[in-house]
């Protein structure tokens, strides 16, 4: 009965929204993310990226004005995410949904997109399969397959042959594990053990003992950026793994810029592969960082979700232009298939078939600047990377 009521409400909202938007000059974008709680910094970065877009490009597309409405989902909660999306569509009459830091939250919303006639622009959630759940999903962030696969070659080229994989037990973590293992074993390496931790894990000492006992030369790790990654890297050092010569390899989630001051010298030399570094050297990134740091308030808090939100707003503006500000989700998505531009992270494009972003993945090393601050120094690039995980997506 509840499903029928929601479906009716969505249909009525769509009908009313279509007639209203024909004369309205405001296009609403609903952004769902963690704006409070332990992951609030990631939501703050969503907002900083969006505000940076408005600061540098304005909030108009032709005669239409963009209005962003935020909804808070503090931790992974598919039911709350879906409820927030339905409320944004039915009550607020948004024409676009965006944000989504966690994969389960994005997955929960995909079933309503077609009926609501609303595209979804994923600004973080990193499981490959999300874009396969609806033809109305476009990604401007990355996937863990995309960022993890190059690390296998980095490890092998450094002479590492035995690795233990340690990941958070949810979509992106499983993707990261599979990505690294697939690429590393293809090169001739061996993953001696795979460990999947509950998302709620915050005591990592038993995990570090398993790493020691495994006989591996390195640990490949993935956890969602936030308090848990900081705790994991600290535990790696405090339990003597770094001093014992074991390498810590990971996608860039583990060394997001906002965590580097707390990690300090313990993180120096750590290698990660990722789609973005705040220190990326380009005119586009310098302009973006200046605007985003002003928007976020504390420059040290700027991190990778901001750039995907910034680029997400670019994609949404192209959708609005293509539809004349009217609700037409399929036309909006079709308009950005194959779209290419120079992002603050480097050259990017939206793959016409998968609707996933193609981008460079950079090998970065945690370094210390002359002023004593820590940063992710880009030392190599894997250019024009698509998402190898789409071949493995169910």
One Martini backbone bead per residue (centre of mass of N, CA, C, O) as a GRO file, in nm:
protein
  394
    1UNK     BB    1   0.059   0.062  -0.022
    2UNK     BB    2   0.300   0.257   0.012
    3UNK     BB    3   0.405   0.227  -0.278
    4UNK     BB    4   0.149   0.341  -0.416
    5UNK     BB    5   0.158   0.621  -0.287
    6UNK     BB    6   0.437   0.703  -0.391
    7UNK     BB    7   0.375   0.667  -0.693
    8UNK     BB    8   0.150   0.875  -0.704
    9UNK     BB    9   0.313   1.116  -0.600
   10UNK     BB   10   0.521   1.112  -0.829
   11UNK     BB   11   0.323   1.150  -1.062
   12UNK     BB   12   0.202   1.419  -0.965
   13UNK     BB   13   0.469   1.573  -0.947
   14UNK     BB   14   0.541   1.548  -1.244
   15UNK     BB   15   0.293   1.688  -1.362
   16UNK     BB   16   0.326   1.954  -1.204
   17UNK     BB   17   0.624   2.012  -1.278
   18UNK     BB   18   0.594   2.042  -1.585
   19UNK     BB   19   0.403   2.293  -1.581
   20UNK     BB   20   0.575   2.475  -1.393
   21UNK     BB   21   0.851   2.479  -1.554
   22UNK     BB   22   0.754   2.631  -1.809
   23UNK     BB   23   0.748   2.912  -1.618
   24UNK     BB   24   0.989   2.868  -1.469
   25UNK     BB   25   1.334   2.986  -1.337
   26UNK     BB   26   1.373   2.726  -1.151
   27UNK     BB   27   1.629   2.482  -1.079
   28UNK     BB   28   1.630   2.188  -0.895
   29UNK     BB   29   1.879   2.053  -0.664
   30UNK     BB   30   1.938   1.746  -0.507
   31UNK     BB   31   2.148   1.693  -0.213
   32UNK     BB   32   2.302   1.395  -0.093
   33UNK     BB   33   2.454   1.377   0.240
   34UNK     BB   34   2.710   1.419   0.487
   35UNK     BB   35   2.638   1.698   0.720
   36UNK     BB   36   2.676   1.500   0.959
   37UNK     BB   37   2.878   1.360   1.165
   38UNK     BB   38   3.159   1.163   1.090
   39UNK     BB   39   3.115   1.264   0.758
   40UNK     BB   40   3.082   1.583   0.729
   41UNK     BB   41   3.330   1.663   0.554
   42UNK     BB   42   3.220   1.546   0.288
   43UNK     BB   43   2.974   1.733   0.266
   44UNK     BB   44   3.138   1.993   0.279
   45UNK     BB   45   3.276   1.930   0.002
   46UNK     BB   46   3.035   1.935  -0.171
   47UNK     BB   47   2.960   2.232  -0.111
   48UNK     BB   48   3.231   2.359  -0.198
   49UNK     BB   49   3.213   2.273  -0.496
   50UNK     BB   50   2.944   2.414  -0.559
   51UNK     BB   51   3.027   2.700  -0.467
   52UNK     BB   52   3.265   2.720  -0.666
   53UNK     BB   53   3.097   2.715  -0.918
   54UNK     BB   54   2.927   2.970  -0.860
   55UNK     BB   55   3.174   3.164  -0.822
   56UNK     BB   56   3.289   3.103  -1.133
   57UNK     BB   57   2.978   3.072  -1.304
   58UNK     BB   58   2.732   3.079  -1.157
   59UNK     BB   59   2.346   3.023  -1.134
   60UNK     BB   60   2.314   3.019  -1.457
   61UNK     BB   61   2.099   2.902  -1.739
   62UNK     BB   62   2.034   3.139  -1.892
   63UNK     BB   63   1.718   3.197  -1.741
   64UNK     BB   64   1.810   2.992  -1.534
   65UNK     BB   65   1.795   2.900  -1.190
   66UNK     BB   66   1.995   2.756  -0.948
   67UNK     BB   67   1.883   2.528  -0.688
   68UNK     BB   68   2.002   2.406  -0.377
   69UNK     BB   69   1.912   2.103  -0.198
   70UNK     BB   70   1.968   1.972   0.119
   71UNK     BB   71   2.043   1.633   0.249
   72UNK     BB   72   2.080   1.439   0.542
   73UNK     BB   73   2.317   1.149   0.557
   74UNK     BB   74   2.543   1.059   0.788
   75UNK     BB   75   2.508   0.751   0.715
   76UNK     BB   76   2.466   0.457   0.606
   77UNK     BB   77   2.114   0.480   0.461
   78UNK     BB   78   1.896   0.372   0.241
   79UNK     BB   79   1.619   0.457   0.356
   80UNK     BB   80   1.689   0.758   0.402
   81UNK     BB   81   1.773   0.822   0.114
   82UNK     BB   82   1.506   0.752  -0.027
   83UNK     BB   83   1.329   0.944   0.137
   84UNK     BB   84   1.478   1.204   0.056
   85UNK     BB   85   1.429   1.177  -0.249
   86UNK     BB   86   1.119   1.174  -0.242
   87UNK     BB   87   1.091   1.451  -0.105
   88UNK     BB   88   1.236   1.615  -0.326
   89UNK     BB   89   1.041   1.539  -0.556
   90UNK     BB   90   0.755   1.592  -0.428
   91UNK     BB   91   0.798   1.867  -0.259
   92UNK     BB   92   1.045   2.022  -0.422
   93UNK     BB   93   1.077   1.953  -0.728
   94UNK     BB   94   1.315   1.817  -0.838
   95UNK     BB   95   1.530   1.752  -1.138
   96UNK     BB   96   1.780   1.673  -0.950
   97UNK     BB   97   2.019   1.428  -0.842
   98UNK     BB   98   2.281   1.437  -0.585
   99UNK     BB   99   2.585   1.297  -0.468
  100UNK     BB  100   2.655   1.041  -0.280
  101UNK     BB  101   2.882   0.888  -0.079
  102UNK     BB  102   2.725   0.616  -0.059
  103UNK     BB  103   2.637   0.335  -0.217
  104UNK     BB  104   2.369   0.245  -0.073
  105UNK     BB  105   2.231   0.525  -0.122
  106UNK     BB  106   2.232   0.517  -0.431
  107UNK     BB  107   2.094   0.243  -0.485
  108UNK     BB  108   1.817   0.317  -0.342
  109UNK     BB  109   1.736   0.543  -0.575
  110UNK     BB  110   1.728   0.419  -0.868
  111UNK     BB  111   1.418   0.313  -0.884
  112UNK     BB  112   1.290   0.628  -0.905
  113UNK     BB  113   1.392   0.782  -1.162
  114UNK     BB  114   1.200   0.719  -1.395
  115UNK     BB  115   0.928   0.808  -1.264
  116UNK     BB  116   1.051   1.099  -1.179
  117UNK     BB  117   1.233   1.221  -1.405
  118UNK     BB  118   1.543   1.178  -1.277
  119UNK     BB  119   1.858   1.243  -1.246
  120UNK     BB  120   2.185   1.107  -1.154
  121UNK     BB  121   2.469   1.252  -0.976
  122UNK     BB  122   2.768   1.111  -0.894
  123UNK     BB  123   3.005   1.242  -0.634
  124UNK     BB  124   3.119   0.933  -0.521
  125UNK     BB  125   3.012   0.666  -0.527
  126UNK     BB  126   3.233   0.359  -0.602
  127UNK     BB  127   3.051   0.159  -0.744
  128UNK     BB  128   3.018   0.030  -1.052
  129UNK     BB  129   2.703  -0.069  -1.057
  130UNK     BB  130   2.533   0.192  -1.046
  131UNK     BB  131   2.515   0.252  -1.365
  132UNK     BB  132   2.338  -0.028  -1.409
  133UNK     BB  133   2.054   0.050  -1.253
  134UNK     BB  134   2.043   0.313  -1.449
  135UNK     BB  135   2.013   0.531  -1.732
  136UNK     BB  136   2.014   0.800  -1.514
  137UNK     BB  137   2.321   0.760  -1.455
  138UNK     BB  138   2.593   0.976  -1.347
  139UNK     BB  139   2.953   1.005  -1.326
  140UNK     BB  140   3.207   1.236  -1.141
  141UNK     BB  141   3.422   1.056  -0.999
  142UNK     BB  142   3.467   0.720  -0.918
  143UNK     BB  143   3.632   0.405  -0.876
  144UNK     BB  144   3.785   0.141  -0.719
  145UNK     BB  145   3.878   0.007  -0.975
  146UNK     BB  146   4.015   0.258  -1.100
  147UNK     BB  147   4.215   0.320  -0.843
  148UNK     BB  148   4.332   0.015  -0.786
  149UNK     BB  149   4.458  -0.119  -1.037
  150UNK     BB  150   4.737   0.044  -1.064
  151UNK     BB  151   4.866  -0.066  -0.793
  152UNK     BB  152   4.962  -0.339  -0.899
  153UNK     BB  153   5.193  -0.232  -1.077
  154UNK     BB  154   5.345  -0.081  -0.861
  155UNK     BB  155   5.408  -0.326  -0.685
  156UNK     BB  156   5.551  -0.505  -0.895
  157UNK     BB  157   5.773  -0.292  -0.977
  158UNK     BB  158   5.886  -0.312  -0.660
  159UNK     BB  159   5.893  -0.642  -0.598
  160UNK     BB  160   5.615  -0.730  -0.523
  161UNK     BB  161   5.448  -1.066  -0.450
  162UNK     BB  162   5.315  -1.030  -0.153
  163UNK     BB  163   4.968  -0.988  -0.054
  164UNK     BB  164   4.740  -0.825   0.164
  165UNK     BB  165   4.390  -0.788   0.194
  166UNK     BB  166   4.216  -0.484   0.327
  167UNK     BB  167   3.861  -0.440   0.376
  168UNK     BB  168   3.563  -0.311   0.352
  169UNK     BB  169   3.231  -0.462   0.390
  170UNK     BB  170   3.156  -0.336   0.084
  171UNK     BB  171   3.129  -0.249  -0.228
  172UNK     BB  172   3.405  -0.089  -0.261
  173UNK     BB  173   3.580  -0.296  -0.111
  174UNK     BB  174   3.528  -0.536  -0.299
  175UNK     BB  175   3.626  -0.393  -0.551
  176UNK     BB  176   3.916  -0.340  -0.457
  177UNK     BB  177   3.997  -0.630  -0.413
  178UNK     BB  178   3.937  -0.733  -0.704
  179UNK     BB  179   4.112  -0.536  -0.860
  180UNK     BB  180   4.386  -0.602  -0.741
  181UNK     BB  181   4.385  -0.910  -0.773
  182UNK     BB  182   4.347  -0.926  -1.079
  183UNK     BB  183   4.605  -0.757  -1.156
  184UNK     BB  184   4.826  -0.900  -0.982
  185UNK     BB  185   4.791  -1.195  -1.086
  186UNK     BB  186   4.839  -1.126  -1.388
  187UNK     BB  187   5.150  -1.048  -1.321
  188UNK     BB  188   5.233  -1.278  -1.070
  189UNK     BB  189   5.104  -1.235  -0.815
  190UNK     BB  190   5.011  -1.264  -0.452
  191UNK     BB  191   4.719  -1.323  -0.258
  192UNK     BB  192   4.734  -1.459   0.061
  193UNK     BB  193   4.497  -1.262   0.176
  194UNK     BB  194   4.153  -1.190   0.278
  195UNK     BB  195   4.005  -0.896   0.436
  196UNK     BB  196   3.684  -0.830   0.593
  197UNK     BB  197   3.542  -0.543   0.731
  198UNK     BB  198   3.346  -0.388   0.916
  199UNK     BB  199   3.244  -0.062   0.905
  200UNK     BB  200   3.262  -0.042   1.238
  201UNK     BB  201   3.556  -0.058   1.252
  202UNK     BB  202   3.819   0.062   1.516
  203UNK     BB  203   3.991  -0.203   1.577
  204UNK     BB  204   4.315  -0.288   1.424
  205UNK     BB  205   4.509  -0.484   1.574
  206UNK     BB  206   4.417  -0.768   1.470
  207UNK     BB  207   4.478  -0.703   1.175
  208UNK     BB  208   4.785  -0.650   1.208
  209UNK     BB  209   4.849  -0.941   1.295
  210UNK     BB  210   4.761  -1.075   1.031
  211UNK     BB  211   4.968  -0.937   0.858
  212UNK     BB  212   5.219  -1.048   0.998
  213UNK     BB  213   5.133  -1.362   0.965
  214UNK     BB  214   5.122  -1.375   0.637
  215UNK     BB  215   5.406  -1.277   0.489
  216UNK     BB  216   5.375  -1.011   0.368
  217UNK     BB  217   5.506  -0.722   0.201
  218UNK     BB  218   5.200  -0.619   0.175
  219UNK     BB  219   4.922  -0.387   0.205
  220UNK     BB  220   4.595  -0.377   0.086
  221UNK     BB  221   4.376  -0.087   0.121
  222UNK     BB  222   4.017  -0.027   0.218
  223UNK     BB  223   3.845   0.276   0.313
  224UNK     BB  224   3.642   0.506   0.405
  225UNK     BB  225   3.658   0.819   0.425
  226UNK     BB  226   3.774   0.910   0.750
  227UNK     BB  227   3.812   0.800   1.065
  228UNK     BB  228   3.900   0.507   0.975
  229UNK     BB  229   4.154   0.573   0.808
  230UNK     BB  230   4.312   0.710   1.027
  231UNK     BB  231   4.315   0.463   1.221
  232UNK     BB  232   4.457   0.264   1.032
  233UNK     BB  233   4.726   0.412   0.981
  234UNK     BB  234   4.806   0.434   1.277
  235UNK     BB  235   4.805   0.126   1.335
  236UNK     BB  236   5.024   0.050   1.133
  237UNK     BB  237   5.246   0.210   1.285
  238UNK     BB  238   5.201   0.128   1.595
  239UNK     BB  239   5.242  -0.199   1.511
  240UNK     BB  240   5.520  -0.206   1.322
  241UNK     BB  241   5.494  -0.230   1.005
  242UNK     BB  242   5.665  -0.006   0.888
  243UNK     BB  243   5.930  -0.072   1.052
  244UNK     BB  244   5.913  -0.381   0.923
  245UNK     BB  245   5.870  -0.327   0.589
  246UNK     BB  246   5.577  -0.284   0.535
  247UNK     BB  247   5.359  -0.208   0.291
  248UNK     BB  248   5.132   0.065   0.206
  249UNK     BB  249   4.853   0.016  -0.006
  250UNK     BB  250   4.639   0.257  -0.191
  251UNK     BB  251   4.397   0.436  -0.231
  252UNK     BB  252   4.338   0.784  -0.165
  253UNK     BB  253   4.149   0.762   0.087
  254UNK     BB  254   4.398   0.730   0.306
  255UNK     BB  255   4.515   1.046   0.202
  256UNK     BB  256   4.352   1.270   0.271
  257UNK     BB  257   4.421   1.595   0.330
  258UNK     BB  258   4.268   1.623   0.614
  259UNK     BB  259   4.465   1.385   0.748
  260UNK     BB  260   4.771   1.466   0.730
  261UNK     BB  261   4.825   1.625   0.994
  262UNK     BB  262   4.768   1.374   1.180
  263UNK     BB  263   4.980   1.181   1.051
  264UNK     BB  264   5.228   1.300   0.938
  265UNK     BB  265   5.533   1.148   0.919
  266UNK     BB  266   5.403   0.858   0.903
  267UNK     BB  267   5.312   0.915   0.584
  268UNK     BB  268   5.570   0.930   0.458
  269UNK     BB  269   5.583   0.774   0.133
  270UNK     BB  270   5.305   0.709   0.072
  271UNK     BB  271   5.121   0.513  -0.158
  272UNK     BB  272   4.888   0.626  -0.413
  273UNK     BB  273   4.583   0.590  -0.603
  274UNK     BB  274   4.433   0.865  -0.797
  275UNK     BB  275   4.224   1.131  -0.939
  276UNK     BB  276   4.324   1.332  -0.693
  277UNK     BB  277   4.493   1.645  -0.612
  278UNK     BB  278   4.527   1.946  -0.465
  279UNK     BB  279   4.832   1.961  -0.605
  280UNK     BB  280   4.754   1.994  -0.878
  281UNK     BB  281   4.920   2.114  -1.181
  282UNK     BB  282   4.695   2.371  -1.271
  283UNK     BB  283   4.497   2.628  -1.360
  284UNK     BB  284   4.225   2.493  -1.288
  285UNK     BB  285   4.304   2.409  -0.997
  286UNK     BB  286   4.383   2.680  -0.878
  287UNK     BB  287   4.102   2.808  -0.912
  288UNK     BB  288   3.945   2.598  -0.753
  289UNK     BB  289   4.096   2.604  -0.480
  290UNK     BB  290   4.044   2.896  -0.416
  291UNK     BB  291   3.730   2.874  -0.410
  292UNK     BB  292   3.701   2.623  -0.216
  293UNK     BB  293   3.851   2.742   0.031
  294UNK     BB  294   3.654   2.971   0.075
  295UNK     BB  295   3.399   2.789   0.109
  296UNK     BB  296   3.509   2.601   0.355
  297UNK     BB  297   3.731   2.800   0.524
  298UNK     BB  298   3.925   2.547   0.570
  299UNK     BB  299   4.181   2.453   0.373
  300UNK     BB  300   4.252   2.168   0.514
  301UNK     BB  301   3.953   2.037   0.427
  302UNK     BB  302   4.023   1.988   0.146
  303UNK     BB  303   3.885   1.748  -0.092
  304UNK     BB  304   3.779   1.522  -0.334
  305UNK     BB  305   3.459   1.571  -0.337
  306UNK     BB  306   3.471   1.861  -0.458
  307UNK     BB  307   3.544   1.797  -0.759
  308UNK     BB  308   3.290   1.624  -0.825
  309UNK     BB  309   3.088   1.850  -0.763
  310UNK     BB  310   3.189   2.056  -0.963
  311UNK     BB  311   3.154   1.870  -1.214
  312UNK     BB  312   2.857   1.807  -1.162
  313UNK     BB  313   2.760   2.097  -1.225
  314UNK     BB  314   2.846   2.102  -1.515
  315UNK     BB  315   2.667   1.870  -1.610
  316UNK     BB  316   2.397   1.998  -1.521
  317UNK     BB  317   2.415   2.249  -1.702
  318UNK     BB  318   2.406   2.083  -1.967
  319UNK     BB  319   2.128   1.962  -1.913
  320UNK     BB  320   1.968   2.224  -1.892
  321UNK     BB  321   2.037   2.330  -2.173
  322UNK     BB  322   1.918   2.081  -2.335
  323UNK     BB  323   1.611   2.121  -2.185
  324UNK     BB  324   1.535   2.419  -2.103
  325UNK     BB  325   1.456   2.342  -1.791
  326UNK     BB  326   1.315   2.076  -1.840
  327UNK     BB  327   1.165   1.776  -1.775
  328UNK     BB  328   1.425   1.537  -1.909
  329UNK     BB  329   1.614   1.287  -1.832
  330UNK     BB  330   1.707   1.149  -2.096
  331UNK     BB  331   1.799   1.404  -2.245
  332UNK     BB  332   2.004   1.491  -2.034
  333UNK     BB  333   2.186   1.239  -2.051
  334UNK     BB  334   2.238   1.236  -2.359
  335UNK     BB  335   2.389   1.521  -2.362
  336UNK     BB  336   2.656   1.389  -2.187
  337UNK     BB  337   2.739   1.193  -2.387
  338UNK     BB  338   3.083   1.249  -2.446
  339UNK     BB  339   3.166   1.454  -2.261
  340UNK     BB  340   3.429   1.710  -2.263
  341UNK     BB  341   3.690   1.822  -2.026
  342UNK     BB  342   3.865   2.047  -1.808
  343UNK     BB  343   3.962   1.964  -1.510
  344UNK     BB  344   4.120   1.998  -1.210
  345UNK     BB  345   4.235   1.689  -1.266
  346UNK     BB  346   4.185   1.700  -1.577
  347UNK     BB  347   4.109   1.511  -1.829
  348UNK     BB  348   3.762   1.451  -1.925
  349UNK     BB  349   3.485   1.202  -1.956
  350UNK     BB  350   3.178   1.076  -2.081
  351UNK     BB  351   3.074   0.779  -2.133
  352UNK     BB  352   2.838   0.686  -2.366
  353UNK     BB  353   2.769   0.399  -2.244
  354UNK     BB  354   2.818   0.415  -1.909
  355UNK     BB  355   2.838   0.711  -1.765
  356UNK     BB  356   3.136   0.725  -1.703
  357UNK     BB  357   3.437   0.840  -1.595
  358UNK     BB  358   3.716   0.962  -1.769
  359UNK     BB  359   4.059   0.937  -1.634
  360UNK     BB  360   4.314   1.013  -1.444
  361UNK     BB  361   4.565   0.823  -1.271
  362UNK     BB  362   4.755   0.879  -0.976
  363UNK     BB  363   5.068   0.873  -0.848
  364UNK     BB  364   5.124   0.909  -0.496
  365UNK     BB  365   5.315   1.104  -0.251
  366UNK     BB  366   5.388   1.167   0.062
  367UNK     BB  367   5.465   1.505   0.143
  368UNK     BB  368   5.686   1.787   0.229
  369UNK     BB  369   5.680   2.106   0.262
  370UNK     BB  370   5.850   2.395   0.334
  371UNK     BB  371   5.601   2.479   0.544
  372UNK     BB  372   5.515   2.172   0.671
  373UNK     BB  373   5.322   2.058   0.481
  374UNK     BB  374   5.104   1.817   0.355
  375UNK     BB  375   5.112   1.609   0.048
  376UNK     BB  376   5.007   1.491  -0.275
  377UNK     BB  377   5.244   1.373  -0.488
  378UNK     BB  378   5.278   1.367  -0.819
  379UNK     BB  379   5.468   1.096  -1.011
  380UNK     BB  380   5.229   0.970  -1.189
  381UNK     BB  381   5.045   0.848  -1.490
  382UNK     BB  382   4.723   0.711  -1.573
  383UNK     BB  383   4.579   0.738  -1.867
  384UNK     BB  384   4.265   0.717  -1.960
  385UNK     BB  385   4.056   0.593  -1.738
  386UNK     BB  386   3.838   0.368  -1.689
  387UNK     BB  387   3.611   0.096  -1.592
  388UNK     BB  388   3.688  -0.231  -1.515
  389UNK     BB  389   3.429  -0.301  -1.332
  390UNK     BB  390   3.202  -0.331  -1.553
  391UNK     BB  391   3.273  -0.630  -1.626
  392UNK     BB  392   3.195  -0.723  -1.311
  393UNK     BB  393   2.922  -0.630  -1.309
  394UNK     BB  394   2.591  -0.750  -1.239
   0.00000   0.00000   0.00000
